[in-house]
C-alpha cells in the first residue's frame, strides 16, 4: 500500500471533508531558503508538491512547514513536540545538510537522532517519509561568493564521501522502521556522475538548491506517495 493510500484509509469516509495534513520537518531547504537565505515559499519543494497533490486528490490538503535554518537532526528532535502537537497525517523528515558538516565523528549521533525522530512520529500514529538531502557543492564557490570559505569545507565533505555516509545512515534508520525514502541525493549523484555540473543546481553555490532543482524533491515525494 502506498503512503497516500495509508493516509486516506486512516481518514476514512466519515472524515472525507477534513484536510490531509502534511508536515515538513527539516533545515533551511525545507524552510524555503535560497540565495542569501532569501525565503521563497512559492518555489519550495513542498509547495510544488502541494500543487501536484491537489491535482490528483479531490480532498483538501494542508501543508505545515517546520523547517528551520541551520538545524541538525538533533535540533529537530528537541522540537519534535511542535510537530506532534500539530497532529499531521504525514511528516516528511529532511535533515542532514548541517549534520554532515560536523564530519564523520558526528555520524552516529545523527543516525541515532534520525531513528528517534522516526520512532517518535510513528508512535504518535503519524506516517513518515525520509527525504534525503541534495548534494552540496563539489568544488569551492567563486571567491566573490560570500560563502566562499564555507564552500571549501563543504566541497571536501562531498568529495570524501562524508555527505553520502550521512545519507546512507538516514536510509538505514528508515529501513529499520520500514518507512519509505525519497532518495533525492541519489538523483543528484547520478546527474553528477553523468557529467552534469550539479554545483549550478545550488542557488547559493553551497547547499541551497535552485528553484528548478526543488522540483526533484517534489517529484520523488510524489512517486513515494502515489506511484
N, C-alpha and C positions, 0 to 999 in steps of 0.2 A: 504494500500500500504506500503510495506517495505521500509526502509530508502534507500536502494540501488536502488530500483525502482524509488523513487522520484528523486534521483540524476541523474540517467540515463535518465529519461524523461525530465529533465531540459536541459541536454546537447543536446539531440536530434540528429537526423541523420546527420545534417549539421556539427556537431562538433564531429562526431564519432572518428575522428583522434586525438582529444585533450585528454590529460590525465585527469582522475578523480583525483582531488587533495583533500587529506585528511590532516587536521591539527590536531595535538595532543597537547593539551594545559594543562599543569599541573606542578607538582613539580618534585622532584628528581626521582621518579619512572618513570615518563614519560621521564625524561632526561637520562634514562638508567643507573642510579647509582645502584651499587650492594654493595658488601662488601668493606669497607673502601672507599666508594664513587668512586670505580673503575667504569669507563664508559665502557659499553659493548653494542655497538649499534647492534650487531648481535643477541643478546639474548633478547633485549627489546620487550615488547608485540606488539608494532606496527610494528616491522619488521616481527615478526611471522605472524601477521595479513596480512601484505603486501603479503607474500608468499601464504597465503591461498586465498586471493582475486585474485591474479594473476592466480591461478589455476582454478578459476571459471570464470573470465571475460576475454574477448578477446581484451579488450582495455587497454591502458596504465594507470598505477596508480602511482601517485606522492605522497610521504609521506613528510610532513613537521613537524619537531619536535620543539615545542615551550615549552618544559619542562625546568624548572629552579630549581636547588636545593634550598630547604628551603622556597619556596614560598607558600603563602596563597592565598585564593581566592581574597582577597583584593589586593594583589600584582598583581595577574593576571589581575584584572580589570584595573589596572593602565596602563598595557602594552598591552591591548587588541587591540590597534591600529596596532600592529605588525601583528596580525592575520588577521585583516580586510584588511590590505594592501596586503597581500598575495592572497586574494580573493579565498579561498578554496571552494570547493563544500560542504564539510562537516567538522565540527570541533567536536572532541571528547574532552570534558572538564572534567578534573580529578583533583579536588582539595579536600583537607580535612585533610590529614595527619598532616600537620603543624598547621592548624587551630584548630583542636581539642585539641592539646597540651596546648592551651591557656585556656582550661577549659570551663565550661558551660556558663560563662559570655560573651564569645565571639560568642556564637551560633547565636544570632540574626544578628550580623554583618556579619557572614559567610553566612547565608541564604540570606541576602539582596544582598551580593556580587554575589552569585550564580545566583540569579534572574536577576541581571543587566547583567551578562555575557551572559546568555541565551537570554535575550531580545535584547541585542546589536547585537549578532550574527544573530538572526532571522530577525532583522530589516535590516540587510545587505544581506538578502536572502541566508544565509548560513544554511544548515541543521545542527542540533545539536544532539549529543548523550551525555548523562551524564554517566560517568563511576565512579561507587562507589569504594572507596578505599579498599585495603586489610586490614585484621585485623592485628593490631600491636601485640606485644608480650603480652602474658597473665601472664607471670611471669618474674621476673628480670633475665637478662642475667648472664652468668658466671662472676665471679669477675675479671677474666683476660680479659674480653671484654672491649675495650676502651670506649664503650658506656654504661658501667655498671650503672653509676649513672643516666643517662638519662632513661635507661630501667626501673628503679624503678618508674619513673613518668609515662611513657607510659603504664606500666602494670596496674597502677591504673586507667588511663584513659579508658582502655579497660574493666577492670573488674567492674568498677562502672557505666558502660553504657554510658559514655560521648561520646566515639567514635561513638557508634551506633546512638546517638542523632544527631550527625552531618550528618551521612549517611542519616537518615530519613529527615533531613532538605533539603539535596540536592535532594532527591526524591520528596519532596513536591514542591520544586522550579520547577523541571522538569514537574511535573503533572500540575502545574498552566499554563504552556505554551504548554502542550501536546507534550512534546518531549520524546523520548524513553530513557530508563535507562538500562544500562548493569550493573546489580547488583551483582558485584563480592563479596562485603562484605558478602552478604547472603550465598554465597557458602562457604567462609571461616568459617562463624559462624556455618553452618551446619556440616562441617567437624570437627570443634572443639567440637560440642555437641555430635558427634558420637564417640568421643574418640581419634581423630587424634591430635597429638601434633603439632598444627599449628605454634608454635614457630620455629620448624625445617624447616618451609617453608620461613623463613626470613634469607636472606644471611648475614645481619649484626646483627642479633639477636634482632632487634628492629622494623624496619619499611620498609626495602627494601626486596621485595620478591626474592626468589631464581630464577634462570633461569628457572627451571621447572615450578615454580608457575606462572611465567609470562604468561604461556600458558592459564591459567584460564582467564586472561583478554582478550586474543586474541579469545578464544573460545566463550566467552559471547558477545563480539562485533560482531563476525561473525554471531551469532544467531540473533542479532538485525538487522543486515544488510540484511540477506538472508532468515532466517527461520521463 
